[in-house]
Amino acid sequence: MVVQGQKVVSTNNPDFKEGEIVHYYWWTLFPSSFVTSSSWHVWTQWHQTNNDACCQPDLQFVLHGNTIGLQVYKNAQTSDTIWSEPLQLGHWYRLQLIVKWSTTNQGFVQLWVDGRNVVNTNHITLDPTSTPHSAYMKQGLYRDKTINHDQTIYHDGMAFHYH
């Protein structure tokens, strides 16, 4: 999948629900020509299925300046950054993510980046205030509307399975 501009149409995928443990695998490339910005970018996210939900996505991979990271829902106004590192342009990131979807701290997030286990934590992974308690995945390049230059990233090989 090649992503340019503000958005890409996400592939059809199921809603991930309370108590499910899901393994996700994919690759993402920020090419050497990618121009960063101090404003926010989101490049993969799991969003509440309720369109009236008050909060940000339940789980999201972000780029701020030259730092990529993974944020997870905390409450209506904030999220926790549970992983971050400097962005490597021209590098295919190999990502493996395991999530137990939960409205309580019985949920968990495990993340491997290029084979390195960088996150292994219990955490709320679904918005407990927004029913139904489920999320769907969106992959692309979402960014602050103040970014007005072309940007291209690549996602490849997205697969997931239930444990």
ABEGO torsion letter per residue (X at the ends): XBBBEABBBBBBBBBBBBGBBBBBBBBBBBBAABBBBABBBBABBBBBABAABABBBABBBBBBEABBBBBBBABAABBBBABBBBBBBGBBBBBBBBBBBBABAABBBBBBBGGBBABBBBBBABBAABOBBBBBBBBEBBBBAABABBBBBBBBGBBBBBX
